[in-house]
Amino acid sequence: MSIRYLFGKKKAYTDAETKTKEKTTGSKARSISDFAFDGDVAVKTENLDLFYGEMQALKHIDMTVPTRKVTALIGPSGCGKSTLLRTFNRMNDLVEGCKVSGSVKIGGTDVYQTNVNLTALRKNVGMVFQKPNPFPMSIYDNVAFGPRNFGIKNKAELDFIVETSLKQAAMWDELKDRLGKSALGISGGQQQRLCIARALAVSPQILLMDEPTSALDPISTGKIEELCMELKENVTILIVTHNMQQAARISDKTGFFLLGDLVEYGDTEQIFSAPQNPETEKYITFRLTEACMTTRKFYEEELCELKQSLTSMCLAVERMIEDSIKALVEQDGELARSVVARDKRVDETELDIEKRCMRLLLIEQPVARDFREVSTALKLITDIERIGDQAADIAEIVSNFKDEAYIKRLTHTVRMGRLAVRMVHDGVASFINGDEALADETIARDDEMDALFLTVKNELVELIKKDSSNADQAIMFMMIAKYLERIGDHAVNVCEWTKYSETGVHIKY
């Protein structure tokens, strides 16, 4: 018969005895369910040992976890990080042959006393696992699952909880129109944030996260990290991670584990900048080096090539705009058709740059400014590709013009074309050079573009009023002007993302 030790009074219980006590907890047996989280300490362990059979997984762990902070647990695989995490909400009770001794105080209560209410404990101490594990039910039912189990049946109250939890998980806007859809139909990153929302729905005081981003792409990882930084205002977070950069970015405290020992524990900045234990320094240095196998020089070379490709793409669409306007003025159908044909090459360049960006994001895993720069490039190529499409649309209209005299002079349309080329050129240049002032100047020029469009529009309306036979040409000229005005809008988008790359703040103008 296997033995589990549920310590408070250092008494051993058989599995059968423990199960009996767990069944009576909260009913006939006196149950401890009150936890005090109003102090500075959320979790405190003293002389904590844990055994799986004869193997000792945790050795004399003394640790104090502060309230409303992010605490990261780092160390090689099998060192005890996840085991410690599961100890905090007694998930190790479910492991055959597991024995625990010592003290684990959560909210001032030793959770390994025999009369602790496990339901109350796990309500206060939520858990998010390595791989997203949404239930095979709707998004709404996933979030409402916990509150329903705790007796909340009122639809209005459940609606409020679901909305609040999804907002806390920064995904209400993404999912508010899909609440009735299966949770298994959303992306992996969304599933993980949904699991966080599900945990938050029962208002936990502590959130345990066991490598929550290891199966996610860099963009989804960034969203989870941002979420952790926001949640810690109200929730204490403990996170197990193998990503040294992640631990350094988001945690306030860091503990380094090795072979079941808590080798070093302290402020994250101190752990990463001046570790006191040589084993800690060795591990951190190795992992940071391993995570950055490619040198800074290689990264900068890749980024330089990326910017060169982006510049070439920009020059190609500039030429397309110029030639489409030239074809319009000269009524050159052949030139117009060549512009349309060139759009395919722009599309191919977009795909090539997209692959370069994804390589940098997935392999190099840049952070901070580097991450913003690469992700901005991904945004820019979408706008530049659309500019190429609109230049091709203008050229296609021109190629269908009949060989007839124009109903108006093209002065303002030509000015719009020149302005469009300048805005596109300067918008991309502002990104390449990191020039916020140039981005602002380009954004300001959009007012001139809008004014020119209004002038062309009013001219064409008057021409139609004078002679309805002008309508066909007028409509085509109007479409051309509209495409040029949209090109200006895309150039503004480029500048907005450039400013985001430099500042970290995305503002729509």
PANU-486454 format. One line per 2 residues: number of its first residue (from 1); for each residue x, y, z of C-alpha. Coordinates in Angstrom, 3 decimals. Example, Ala and Ser with C-alpha at 12.3 -4.5 7.8 and 13.67 -1.06 7.14 Angstrom:
BEGIN
1> 12.300/-4.500/7.800 | 13.670/-1.060/7.140
END
This chain:
BEGIN
1> 0.000/0.000/0.000 | 1.447/3.332/-1.024
3> 1.700/6.171/1.481 | 1.174/9.901/0.999
5> 2.213/12.353/3.653 | -0.062/15.348/4.039
7> 1.885/17.291/6.587 | 0.727/19.717/9.178
9> 1.084/17.397/12.167 | 3.617/15.076/10.503
11> 1.010/12.309/10.295 | 0.962/9.768/7.488
13> -2.256/8.719/5.759 | -2.903/5.887/3.387
15> -4.411/6.689/0.009 | -7.766/5.307/1.140
17> -7.773/7.384/4.325 | -6.866/10.506/2.391
19> -9.649/9.981/-0.132 | -12.136/9.556/2.699
21> -11.024/12.782/4.306 | -11.163/14.634/0.970
23> -14.738/13.469/0.467 | -15.785/14.787/3.869
25> -13.922/18.076/3.490 | -16.373/20.923/3.455
27> -19.243/18.754/4.778 | -19.057/16.899/8.111
29> -15.346/17.472/8.670 | -14.177/20.926/9.765
31> -12.762/22.570/6.673 | -10.239/25.382/6.370
33> -11.145/27.516/3.365 | -10.160/31.022/4.471
35> -7.019/32.421/2.898 | -5.671/35.894/3.679
37> -4.099/37.539/0.635 | -4.045/41.110/1.902
39> -0.411/40.981/3.067 | 2.896/41.236/1.193
41> 3.449/37.457/1.072 | 1.344/35.240/-1.205
43> 3.256/31.956/-0.776 | 5.838/30.865/1.787
45> 7.548/27.491/1.902 | 9.706/26.225/4.750
47> 11.892/23.138/4.606 | 9.745/21.725/1.788
49> 10.675/18.225/0.628 | 8.873/16.152/-1.989
51> 9.466/12.528/-2.942 | 8.209/10.433/-5.830
53> 8.662/7.048/-4.237 | 12.341/6.927/-3.271
55> 13.353/9.793/-5.551 | 13.567/13.220/-3.936
57> 12.313/15.875/-6.404 | 12.411/18.903/-4.065
59> 15.032/19.430/-1.376 | 14.524/21.748/1.600
61> 12.877/24.568/-0.353 | 12.654/27.840/1.564
63> 10.974/30.467/-0.569 | 8.834/33.588/-0.114
65> 6.688/34.689/-3.070 | 5.541/38.337/-2.933
67> 1.944/39.348/-3.566 | 0.990/40.824/-6.945
69> 4.354/40.213/-8.565 | 5.574/37.907/-11.320
71> 7.945/35.224/-10.039 | 9.820/33.156/-12.622
73> 11.198/29.662/-11.962 | 14.093/28.712/-14.239
75> 16.422/25.766/-14.535 | 17.134/22.703/-16.715
77> 14.478/20.091/-17.433 | 13.766/17.778/-14.490
79> 15.091/20.164/-11.857 | 11.824/20.477/-9.905
81> 10.298/23.713/-11.252 | 6.987/22.255/-12.403
83> 6.864/19.955/-9.385 | 7.058/22.966/-7.068
85> 4.339/24.721/-9.067 | 1.987/21.741/-8.706
87> 2.782/21.577/-4.998 | 1.200/24.985/-4.458
89> -2.309/23.770/-5.381 | -1.712/20.160/-4.319
91> -1.922/18.665/-7.769 | 0.850/16.284/-6.712
93> -1.701/14.601/-4.438 | -2.878/12.822/-7.576
95> 0.549/11.252/-8.208 | 0.943/7.709/-6.907
97> 3.628/7.430/-4.258 | 4.077/11.165/-3.791
99> 5.146/12.262/-0.303 | 5.420/15.835/0.935
101> 6.906/17.220/4.131 | 7.486/20.701/5.399
103> 5.267/23.719/5.183 | 3.543/25.438/2.241
105> 1.635/28.510/3.404 | -0.678/30.201/0.930
107> -2.526/33.260/2.122 | -1.177/32.457/5.594
109> -2.687/28.940/5.644 | -0.604/25.756/5.525
111> -2.282/23.995/2.621 | -0.927/20.589/3.647
113> -3.078/20.463/6.759 | -5.518/17.592/6.519
115> -8.611/19.765/6.865 | -7.843/22.250/4.082
117> -10.679/22.657/1.602 | -9.045/21.670/-1.696
119> -11.848/23.195/-3.751 | -11.331/26.548/-2.062
121> -7.569/26.193/-2.485 | -7.798/25.554/-6.223
123> -10.294/28.356/-6.653 | -7.724/30.730/-5.185
125> -4.761/29.113/-6.933 | -5.464/28.682/-10.675
127> -3.272/26.856/-13.162 | -2.399/27.275/-16.847
129> -0.523/24.424/-18.503 | 2.163/24.172/-21.166
131> -0.188/23.184/-23.963 | -3.542/24.916/-24.358
133> -6.305/22.616/-23.089 | -9.687/24.205/-23.865
135> -12.684/22.006/-23.138 | -14.536/20.590/-26.184
137> -17.374/23.061/-25.789 | -18.140/26.645/-26.756
139> -15.907/29.596/-25.888 | -18.626/30.905/-23.572
141> -19.030/27.575/-21.757 | -15.267/27.259/-21.291
143> -15.111/30.548/-19.386 | -18.383/29.949/-17.515
145> -17.372/26.420/-16.472 | -15.742/27.394/-13.184
147> -18.366/29.908/-12.009 | -21.127/27.377/-12.757
149> -19.323/24.764/-10.648 | -19.278/27.266/-7.795
151> -23.021/27.693/-7.981 | -23.477/30.722/-10.228
153> -26.445/30.017/-12.496 | -27.830/33.498/-13.249
155> -27.402/34.201/-16.980 | -26.747/37.939/-16.553
157> -24.104/37.258/-13.918 | -22.449/34.611/-16.072
159> -22.496/36.967/-19.064 | -20.726/39.600/-16.974
161> -18.100/37.130/-15.752 | -17.422/35.828/-19.269
163> -17.045/39.319/-20.694 | -14.867/40.520/-17.816
165> -12.613/37.453/-17.937 | -12.129/37.693/-21.701
167> -11.336/41.394/-21.361 | -8.785/40.582/-18.658
169> -7.255/38.085/-21.071 | -7.192/40.804/-23.782
171> -9.376/38.861/-26.208 | -12.939/40.106/-25.793
173> -12.806/42.068/-29.048 | -11.463/38.998/-30.878
175> -14.090/36.568/-29.599 | -17.203/38.559/-28.615
177> -18.956/37.605/-31.860 | -17.878/33.928/-31.613
179> -18.849/33.021/-28.057 | -21.121/30.215/-29.229
181> -18.437/28.674/-31.455 | -16.263/25.751/-30.420
183> -13.154/26.701/-28.465 | -11.228/24.131/-30.490
185> -11.684/26.224/-33.644 | -9.515/29.170/-32.580
187> -5.734/29.508/-32.911 | -3.244/28.053/-30.435
189> -2.384/31.474/-29.040 | -6.057/32.298/-28.612
191> -6.676/28.929/-26.958 | -3.961/29.629/-24.398
193> -5.385/33.062/-23.589 | -8.827/31.453/-23.361
195> -7.427/29.035/-20.772 | -6.117/32.040/-18.847
197> -9.565/33.666/-19.075 | -11.101/30.406/-17.821
199> -8.759/30.444/-14.823 | -9.503/34.122/-14.150
201> -13.268/33.536/-14.229 | -13.239/32.222/-10.625
203> -11.204/35.235/-9.394 | -8.010/33.454/-8.266
205> -5.478/35.247/-6.107 | -2.568/33.266/-7.545
207> -2.040/32.078/-11.126 | 0.406/29.231/-11.772
209> 1.720/29.093/-15.348 | 3.760/26.080/-16.472
211> 5.648/27.101/-19.640 | 2.522/28.757/-21.066
213> 4.225/30.021/-24.235 | 6.502/27.121/-25.191
215> 4.088/25.898/-27.890 | 3.272/29.369/-29.260
217> 4.682/31.578/-32.009 | 6.574/34.783/-31.057
219> 3.595/37.086/-31.649 | 1.277/34.990/-29.438
221> 4.086/34.753/-26.884 | 4.328/38.539/-26.817
223> 0.593/38.833/-26.147 | 0.808/36.385/-23.214
225> 3.754/38.315/-21.775 | 1.902/41.624/-22.061
227> -1.073/39.975/-20.385 | 1.089/38.827/-17.449
229> 2.365/42.367/-16.942 | -1.211/43.662/-16.804
231> -2.591/40.875/-14.605 | 0.025/41.258/-11.884
233> -1.706/44.425/-10.727 | -4.346/42.156/-9.202
235> -2.994/38.596/-9.331 | 0.196/36.953/-8.071
237> 1.808/35.043/-10.949 | 4.318/32.190/-10.789
239> 5.662/31.118/-14.161 | 7.938/28.247/-15.136
241> 9.959/29.057/-18.242 | 13.016/27.875/-20.146
243> 13.174/31.185/-22.014 | 15.752/33.343/-20.256
245> 14.734/36.455/-22.177 | 11.145/35.908/-21.124
247> 12.078/35.575/-17.456 | 14.178/38.734/-17.670
249> 11.412/40.654/-19.464 | 8.396/39.970/-17.304
251> 9.398/38.771/-13.828 | 10.100/40.684/-10.637
253> 11.622/37.694/-8.807 | 13.507/34.720/-10.234
255> 14.400/31.385/-8.687 | 17.029/29.077/-10.213
257> 16.523/25.352/-9.616 | 19.058/22.579/-10.095
259> 18.486/18.901/-9.262 | 15.691/19.704/-6.833
261> 17.562/22.485/-5.025 | 16.620/26.156/-5.042
263> 20.158/27.301/-5.816 | 19.454/31.034/-5.865
265> 16.395/33.231/-5.439 | 16.152/37.006/-5.623
267> 15.266/40.078/-7.643 | 15.315/39.298/-11.360
269> 17.673/42.141/-12.193 | 20.180/40.872/-9.626
271> 19.861/37.235/-10.733 | 20.576/38.094/-14.374
273> 23.153/40.841/-13.864 | 25.060/39.726/-10.759
275> 24.207/36.133/-9.700 | 25.783/35.141/-6.410
277> 26.074/31.420/-7.132 | 28.489/30.257/-9.863
279> 25.998/27.555/-10.940 | 23.384/30.244/-11.604
281> 25.833/32.311/-13.633 | 26.919/29.264/-15.639
283> 23.329/28.308/-16.499 | 22.138/31.801/-17.394
285> 25.209/32.543/-19.501 | 24.895/29.251/-21.375
287> 21.151/29.585/-22.006 | 21.408/33.178/-23.159
289> 24.237/32.195/-25.488 | 22.291/29.146/-26.691
291> 19.201/31.249/-27.332 | 21.265/33.638/-29.412
293> 23.265/31.089/-31.391 | 23.500/33.551/-34.233
295> 25.547/36.623/-33.495 | 24.317/40.191/-33.425
297> 26.282/40.782/-36.596 | 24.385/38.016/-38.411
299> 21.048/39.410/-37.224 | 21.949/42.906/-38.421
301> 23.056/41.513/-41.797 | 19.725/39.719/-42.173
303> 17.848/42.880/-41.207 | 19.906/44.902/-43.681
305> 19.031/42.492/-46.502 | 15.392/42.685/-45.454
307> 15.437/46.480/-45.700 | 17.141/46.307/-49.096
309> 14.390/44.035/-50.392 | 11.789/46.392/-48.919
311> 13.450/49.340/-50.665 | 13.452/47.470/-53.981
313> 9.758/46.663/-53.558 | 9.052/50.319/-52.824
315> 10.976/51.517/-55.906 | 9.034/49.029/-58.041
317> 5.633/50.364/-56.942 | 6.829/53.968/-57.284
319> 7.720/53.226/-60.894 | 4.327/51.566/-61.383
321> 2.549/54.718/-60.165 | 4.695/56.954/-62.382
323> 4.156/54.795/-65.469 | 0.417/54.441/-64.897
325> 0.079/58.254/-64.803 | 2.386/58.597/-67.821
327> 0.265/56.062/-69.700 | -2.825/58.080/-68.745
329> -1.387/61.367/-69.986 | 0.025/59.917/-73.203
331> -2.854/57.475/-73.731 | -0.270/54.712/-74.026
333> -2.133/51.410/-73.740 | 1.004/49.286/-74.131
335> 2.735/51.036/-71.221 | -0.415/50.618/-69.127
337> -0.493/46.885/-69.798 | 3.170/46.562/-68.796
339> 2.308/48.151/-65.437 | -0.423/45.565/-64.880
341> 2.019/42.752/-65.686 | 4.593/44.095/-63.196
343> 2.192/43.672/-60.284 | 2.906/39.930/-60.217
345> 6.578/40.640/-59.456 | 5.563/42.897/-56.545
347> 3.430/40.073/-55.142 | 6.382/37.676/-55.385
349> 8.633/40.174/-53.590 | 6.057/40.493/-50.811
351> 6.124/36.718/-50.258 | 9.940/36.695/-50.196
353> 10.092/39.496/-47.610 | 7.389/37.807/-45.550
355> 9.510/34.630/-45.413 | 12.551/36.682/-44.321
357> 10.530/38.331/-41.562 | 9.129/35.025/-40.289
359> 12.631/33.532/-40.280 | 13.895/36.383/-38.104
361> 10.896/36.120/-35.769 | 10.894/32.330/-35.410
363> 14.632/31.592/-35.418 | 16.229/34.695/-33.955
365> 13.307/35.530/-31.632 | 14.105/39.258/-31.376
367> 12.818/41.303/-28.473 | 11.966/44.953/-27.751
369> 12.989/47.312/-30.608 | 14.261/44.490/-32.829
371> 10.920/42.709/-32.611 | 9.014/45.896/-33.431
373> 11.255/46.548/-36.417 | 10.689/43.115/-37.962
375> 6.957/43.032/-37.198 | 6.664/46.550/-38.700
377> 8.300/45.317/-41.904 | 5.572/42.646/-42.101
379> 2.924/45.360/-41.834 | 4.650/47.583/-44.401
381> 4.818/44.988/-47.154 | 1.045/44.526/-46.919
383> 0.491/48.250/-47.543 | 3.119/48.409/-50.284
385> 1.583/45.412/-52.042 | -1.807/47.144/-51.936
387> -0.206/50.265/-53.427 | 1.088/48.102/-56.275
389> -2.433/46.686/-56.766 | -3.886/50.199/-56.997
391> -1.256/51.359/-59.477 | -2.127/48.294/-61.568
393> -5.842/49.149/-61.234 | -5.144/52.642/-62.612
395> -3.169/51.161/-65.487 | -5.957/48.706/-66.274
397> -8.462/51.584/-66.499 | -6.087/53.462/-68.819
399> -5.628/50.393/-71.050 | -9.406/50.343/-71.577
401> -9.681/54.012/-72.547 | -10.979/54.566/-76.049
403> -8.843/56.593/-78.418 | -10.706/59.822/-77.860
405> -10.036/63.303/-76.563 | -10.190/63.772/-72.814
407> -13.024/65.844/-71.386 | -10.679/67.735/-69.052
409> -7.080/68.674/-68.427 | -5.252/66.267/-66.144
411> -3.378/68.867/-64.100 | -4.704/67.902/-60.683
413> -4.601/64.164/-61.380 | -0.939/64.426/-62.388
415> -0.233/66.362/-59.181 | -1.942/63.578/-57.223
417> 0.266/61.007/-58.964 | 3.461/62.908/-58.143
419> 2.348/63.406/-54.560 | 1.506/59.701/-54.246
421> 5.002/58.723/-55.417 | 6.601/61.148/-52.959
423> 4.474/59.953/-50.034 | 5.265/56.296/-50.739
425> 8.987/57.020/-51.141 | 9.280/59.126/-47.998
427> 7.076/56.773/-45.972 | 9.335/53.784/-46.654
429> 12.467/55.934/-46.265 | 11.261/57.004/-42.813
431> 11.176/53.337/-41.793 | 14.523/52.428/-43.354
433> 16.225/55.375/-41.632 | 14.173/55.419/-38.431
435> 13.157/59.012/-39.202 | 10.061/59.992/-37.199
437> 10.177/63.593/-38.457 | 9.967/62.425/-42.075
439> 7.075/60.139/-41.138 | 5.228/63.114/-39.598
441> 5.849/65.242/-42.713 | 4.482/62.474/-44.930
443> 1.375/62.045/-42.782 | 0.753/65.816/-43.009
445> 0.869/65.681/-46.830 | -2.234/63.483/-46.831
447> -4.293/66.645/-46.290 | -2.996/67.946/-49.647
449> -3.872/64.608/-51.271 | -7.423/64.764/-49.889
451> -7.816/68.372/-51.096 | -6.661/67.460/-54.607
453> -9.082/64.533/-54.687 | -11.943/66.818/-53.689
455> -10.955/69.271/-56.431 | -10.933/66.538/-59.091
457> -14.252/65.197/-57.821 | -15.928/68.619/-57.981
459> -14.560/69.247/-61.503 | -15.959/65.952/-62.738
461> -19.359/66.527/-61.145 | -19.620/69.898/-62.926
463> -18.641/68.334/-66.253 | -21.385/65.714/-65.900
465> -23.911/68.415/-65.014 | -22.992/70.339/-68.179
467> -23.084/67.314/-70.466 | -24.219/63.830/-69.446
469> -22.262/62.339/-72.342 | -19.151/63.054/-70.276
471> -20.259/60.551/-67.629 | -18.284/57.506/-68.824
473> -14.949/59.308/-68.912 | -15.748/61.186/-65.716
475> -16.373/57.943/-63.835 | -13.038/56.513/-64.994
477> -11.201/59.689/-63.990 | -12.965/59.556/-60.624
479> -11.828/55.959/-60.078 | -8.239/56.880/-60.941
481> -8.326/59.784/-58.468 | -9.788/57.506/-55.807
483> -7.014/54.955/-56.293 | -4.404/57.694/-55.922
485> -6.097/58.955/-52.770 | -6.011/55.388/-51.367
487> -2.311/55.144/-52.185 | -1.852/58.218/-49.999
489> -3.764/56.472/-47.194 | -1.495/53.428/-47.445
491> 1.559/55.694/-47.293 | 0.137/57.132/-44.069
493> -0.236/53.572/-42.729 | 3.440/52.986/-43.498
495> 4.350/56.088/-41.474 | 2.130/55.079/-38.560
497> 3.859/51.702/-38.352 | 7.244/53.427/-38.665
499> 6.423/55.519/-35.588 | 5.357/52.326/-33.786
501> 8.703/50.739/-34.667 | 10.519/53.686/-33.114
503> 8.307/54.335/-30.082 | 6.389/51.140/-29.339
505> 3.101/53.078/-29.577 | 0.721/52.649/-32.538
507> -1.378/55.777/-33.161 | -3.912/56.061/-35.996
509> -3.965/59.490/-37.670
END
